[in-house]
Amino acid sequence: MALLITDECINCDVCEPECPNGAISQGEEIYEINPDKCTECVGHYDTAQCVEVCPIDCIIPHPGIRESRDELMRKYERLAAQS
């Protein structure tokens, strides 16, 4: 599944540079995660780096997008082939 930044985000800027897929960007009010690019860091790290650095724990599994680890790995492989 992709991750989601909740409206509790304080715009601290620490998550965006941690994303190896470039899935995080500044939205109109808070940071946002592009679910088409989010692999929860599968293929790069053992844990989602944005979740690790978020000081207020406002990054959660996206409730509307469920993906298995295998699906996330295939997404990672597709994204890696595009770059």
N, CA and C atoms as a LAMMPS dump frame, in Angstrom:
ITEM: TIMESTEP
0
ITEM: NUMBER OF ATOMS
249
ITEM: BOX BOUNDS ff ff ff
-5.0000000000000000e+02 5.0000000000000000e+02
-5.0000000000000000e+02 5.0000000000000000e+02
-5.0000000000000000e+02 5.0000000000000000e+02
ITEM: ATOMS id mol type element x y z
1 1 1 N 0.831 -1.172 0
2 1 2 C 0 0 0
3 1 3 C 0.875 1.235 0
4 2 1 N 0.37 2.267 -0.527
5 2 2 C 1.069 3.537 -0.481
6 2 3 C 0.857 4.147 0.898
7 3 1 N 1.628 5.15 1.181
8 3 2 C 1.484 5.862 2.443
9 3 3 C 0.739 7.161 2.208
10 4 1 N 0.254 7.746 3.291
11 4 2 C -0.534 8.964 3.247
12 4 3 C -0.074 9.873 4.375
13 5 1 N 0.066 11.154 4.083
14 5 2 C 0.395 12.138 5.107
15 5 3 C -0.918 12.769 5.557
16 6 1 N -1.198 12.701 6.85
17 6 2 C -2.453 13.232 7.37
18 6 3 C -2.363 14.744 7.551
19 7 1 N -3.513 15.353 7.844
20 7 2 C -3.548 16.799 8.015
21 7 3 C -2.897 17.265 9.314
22 8 1 N -2.336 16.335 10.067
23 8 2 C -1.557 16.701 11.25
24 8 3 C -0.148 17.158 10.876
25 9 1 N 0.213 17.048 9.604
26 9 2 C 1.533 17.447 9.114
27 9 3 C 1.824 18.89 9.513
28 10 1 N 3.058 19.12 9.996
29 10 2 C 3.475 20.464 10.413
30 10 3 C 4.438 21.096 9.408
31 11 1 N 4.572 20.491 8.237
32 11 2 C 5.451 21.028 7.185
33 11 3 C 6.885 21.237 7.67
34 12 1 N 7.406 20.251 8.361
35 12 2 C 8.756 20.376 8.918
36 12 3 C 9.849 20.118 7.888
37 13 1 N 9.481 19.629 6.715
38 13 2 C 10.405 19.423 5.604
39 13 3 C 11.368 18.245 5.753
40 14 1 N 11.206 17.38 6.737
41 14 2 C 12.174 16.288 6.895
42 14 3 C 11.86 15.059 6.049
43 15 1 N 10.597 14.864 5.663
44 15 2 C 10.238 13.648 4.929
45 15 3 C 10.627 13.706 3.453
46 16 1 N 10.442 14.839 2.824
47 16 2 C 10.653 14.942 1.374
48 16 3 C 12.039 14.474 0.926
49 17 1 N 13.12 14.951 1.537
50 17 2 C 14.435 14.504 1.06
51 17 3 C 14.751 13.039 1.354
52 18 1 N 14.009 12.421 2.244
53 18 2 C 14.251 11.016 2.592
54 18 3 C 13.661 10.039 1.585
55 19 1 N 12.711 10.489 0.756
56 19 2 C 12.029 9.587 -0.166
57 19 3 C 12.91 9.259 -1.37
58 20 1 N 13.308 7.998 -1.523
59 20 2 C 14.183 7.626 -2.635
60 20 3 C 13.476 7.62 -3.992
61 21 1 N 12.147 7.638 -3.982
62 21 2 C 11.389 7.61 -5.234
63 21 3 C 10.875 8.977 -5.66
64 22 1 N 11.115 9.995 -4.855
65 22 2 C 10.605 11.321 -5.177
66 22 3 C 9.086 11.386 -5.115
67 23 1 N 8.484 10.586 -4.252
68 23 2 C 7.023 10.517 -4.164
69 23 3 C 6.43 11.617 -3.287
70 24 1 N 7.254 12.281 -2.485
71 24 2 C 6.753 13.299 -1.558
72 24 3 C 7.026 14.685 -2.116
73 25 1 N 5.997 15.517 -2.076
74 25 2 C 6.147 16.906 -2.529
75 25 3 C 5.246 17.808 -1.697
76 26 1 N 5.547 19.091 -1.736
77 26 2 C 4.741 20.056 -1.002
78 26 3 C 3.416 20.245 -1.715
79 27 1 N 2.324 20.039 -1.013
80 27 2 C 0.995 20.278 -1.56
81 27 3 C 0.565 21.699 -1.252
82 28 1 N -0.713 21.972 -1.44
83 28 2 C -1.217 23.318 -1.169
84 28 3 C -1.088 23.694 0.303
85 29 1 N -1.351 22.737 1.192
86 29 2 C -1.291 23.045 2.62
87 29 3 C -0.264 22.209 3.37
88 30 1 N -0.128 20.943 2.995
89 30 2 C 0.799 20.032 3.669
90 30 3 C 1.532 19.213 2.618
91 31 1 N 2.523 18.452 3.058
92 31 2 C 3.206 17.55 2.138
93 31 3 C 2.253 16.443 1.711
94 32 1 N 2.473 15.95 0.496
95 32 2 C 1.635 14.902 -0.063
96 32 3 C 2.511 13.792 -0.618
97 33 1 N 1.96 12.586 -0.677
98 33 2 C 2.667 11.44 -1.228
99 33 3 C 1.938 10.98 -2.483
100 34 1 N 2.659 10.897 -3.595
101 34 2 C 2.102 10.394 -4.841
102 34 3 C 2.056 8.869 -4.739
103 35 1 N 0.859 8.272 -4.674
104 35 2 C 0.766 6.821 -4.504
105 35 3 C 1.33 6.028 -5.683
106 36 1 N 1.434 6.663 -6.856
107 36 2 C 2.006 5.972 -8.01
108 36 3 C 3.515 5.805 -7.88
109 37 1 N 4.145 6.593 -7.025
110 37 2 C 5.592 6.512 -6.825
111 37 3 C 5.984 5.914 -5.481
112 38 1 N 5.029 5.789 -4.568
113 38 2 C 5.346 5.302 -3.222
114 38 3 C 5.435 3.783 -3.204
115 39 1 N 6.59 3.281 -2.779
116 39 2 C 6.786 1.843 -2.604
117 39 3 C 7.033 1.503 -1.137
118 40 1 N 6.773 2.475 -0.246
119 40 2 C 7.09 2.312 1.168
120 40 3 C 8.562 1.969 1.34
121 41 1 N 9.384 2.415 0.421
122 41 2 C 10.833 2.214 0.391
123 41 3 C 11.239 0.77 0.085
124 42 1 N 10.275 -0.085 -0.285
125 42 2 C 10.607 -1.442 -0.727
126 42 3 C 11.541 -1.312 -1.923
127 43 1 N 12.624 -2.074 -1.901
128 43 2 C 13.627 -2.002 -2.95
129 43 3 C 14.791 -1.099 -2.573
130 44 1 N 14.569 -0.237 -1.592
131 44 2 C 15.614 0.675 -1.139
132 44 3 C 16.034 0.396 0.308
133 45 1 N 15.049 0.312 1.19
134 45 2 C 15.301 0.171 2.628
135 45 3 C 14.348 -0.859 3.222
136 46 1 N 14.623 -1.273 4.438
137 46 2 C 13.764 -2.221 5.138
138 46 3 C 12.509 -1.564 5.699
139 47 1 N 12.576 -0.263 5.949
140 47 2 C 11.436 0.466 6.501
141 47 3 C 11.223 1.751 5.709
142 48 1 N 10.015 2.265 5.766
143 48 2 C 9.694 3.525 5.085
144 48 3 C 10.439 4.662 5.78
145 49 1 N 11.307 5.316 5.05
146 49 2 C 12.157 6.345 5.628
147 49 3 C 11.383 7.572 6.079
148 50 1 N 10.335 7.929 5.37
149 50 2 C 9.544 9.095 5.782
150 50 3 C 8.898 8.852 7.145
151 51 1 N 8.424 7.632 7.362
152 51 2 C 7.818 7.281 8.645
153 51 3 C 8.863 7.351 9.749
154 52 1 N 10.063 6.895 9.443
155 52 2 C 11.148 6.893 10.43
156 52 3 C 11.509 8.298 10.904
157 53 1 N 11.489 9.279 9.994
158 53 2 C 11.948 10.626 10.362
159 53 3 C 10.829 11.568 10.793
160 54 1 N 9.585 11.215 10.559
161 54 2 C 8.47 12.105 10.889
162 54 3 C 8.397 12.321 12.406
163 55 1 N 8.521 13.565 12.863
164 55 2 C 8.538 13.81 14.309
165 55 3 C 7.163 13.727 14.978
166 56 1 N 6.084 13.72 14.184
167 56 2 C 4.761 13.679 14.807
168 56 3 C 3.93 12.469 14.376
169 57 1 N 4.546 11.553 13.673
170 57 2 C 3.871 10.306 13.27
171 57 3 C 2.581 10.552 12.494
172 58 1 N 2.658 11.416 11.478
173 58 2 C 1.461 11.714 10.693
174 58 3 C 1.453 11.001 9.341
175 59 1 N 2.341 10.025 9.152
176 59 2 C 2.376 9.268 7.903
177 59 3 C 1.852 7.869 8.199
178 60 1 N 0.759 7.539 7.52
179 60 2 C 0.046 6.292 7.801
180 60 3 C -0.155 5.497 6.508
181 61 1 N -0.485 4.21 6.622
182 61 2 C -0.852 3.457 5.417
183 61 3 C -2.083 4.09 4.771
184 62 1 N -2.048 4.218 3.461
185 62 2 C -3.175 4.81 2.736
186 62 3 C -4.363 3.862 2.837
187 63 1 N -5.484 4.308 3.408
188 63 2 C -6.609 3.402 3.611
189 63 3 C -7.273 2.928 2.312
190 64 1 N -7.092 3.65 1.231
191 64 2 C -7.744 3.278 -0.021
192 64 3 C -6.863 2.545 -1.003
193 65 1 N -5.596 2.352 -0.647
194 65 2 C -4.665 1.692 -1.569
195 65 3 C -3.947 0.575 -0.825
196 66 1 N -4.302 -0.643 -1.137
197 66 2 C -3.685 -1.818 -0.503
198 66 3 C -2.789 -2.518 -1.521
199 67 1 N -1.513 -2.658 -1.206
200 67 2 C -0.563 -3.354 -2.082
201 67 3 C 0.278 -4.306 -1.237
202 68 1 N 0.52 -5.481 -1.756
203 68 2 C 1.375 -6.446 -1.059
204 68 3 C 2.834 -6.043 -1.242
205 69 1 N 3.692 -6.664 -0.486
206 69 2 C 5.138 -6.408 -0.619
207 69 3 C 5.598 -6.753 -2.039
208 70 1 N 5.068 -7.829 -2.623
209 70 2 C 5.422 -8.2 -3.995
210 70 3 C 4.974 -7.134 -4.99
211 71 1 N 3.785 -6.584 -4.791
212 71 2 C 3.308 -5.517 -5.673
213 71 3 C 4.173 -4.264 -5.533
214 72 1 N 4.576 -3.952 -4.297
215 72 2 C 5.453 -2.802 -4.079
216 72 3 C 6.809 -3.021 -4.743
217 73 1 N 7.312 -4.265 -4.708
218 73 2 C 8.588 -4.57 -5.362
219 73 3 C 8.468 -4.411 -6.874
220 74 1 N 7.363 -4.852 -7.438
221 74 2 C 7.16 -4.671 -8.89
222 74 3 C 7.065 -3.186 -9.251
223 75 1 N 6.419 -2.409 -8.403
224 75 2 C 6.339 -0.964 -8.638
225 75 3 C 7.743 -0.356 -8.578
226 76 1 N 8.537 -0.769 -7.567
227 76 2 C 9.922 -0.301 -7.456
228 76 3 C 10.704 -0.632 -8.709
229 77 1 N 10.586 -1.862 -9.21
230 77 2 C 11.315 -2.286 -10.41
231 77 3 C 10.892 -1.474 -11.622
232 78 1 N 9.604 -1.189 -11.745
233 78 2 C 9.102 -0.362 -12.84
234 78 3 C 9.652 1.06 -12.768
235 79 1 N 9.631 1.633 -11.559
236 79 2 C 10.154 2.988 -11.367
237 79 3 C 11.654 3.04 -11.625
238 80 1 N 12.382 2.024 -11.191
239 80 2 C 13.836 1.983 -11.401
240 80 3 C 14.171 1.882 -12.878
241 81 1 N 13.363 1.167 -13.636
242 81 2 C 13.606 1.017 -15.074
243 81 3 C 13.34 2.329 -15.822
244 82 1 N 12.468 3.164 -15.273
245 82 2 C 12.141 4.455 -15.902
246 82 3 C 13.195 5.518 -15.674
247 83 1 N 14.01 5.342 -14.654
248 83 2 C 14.998 6.388 -14.332
249 83 3 C 16.328 6.157 -14.983
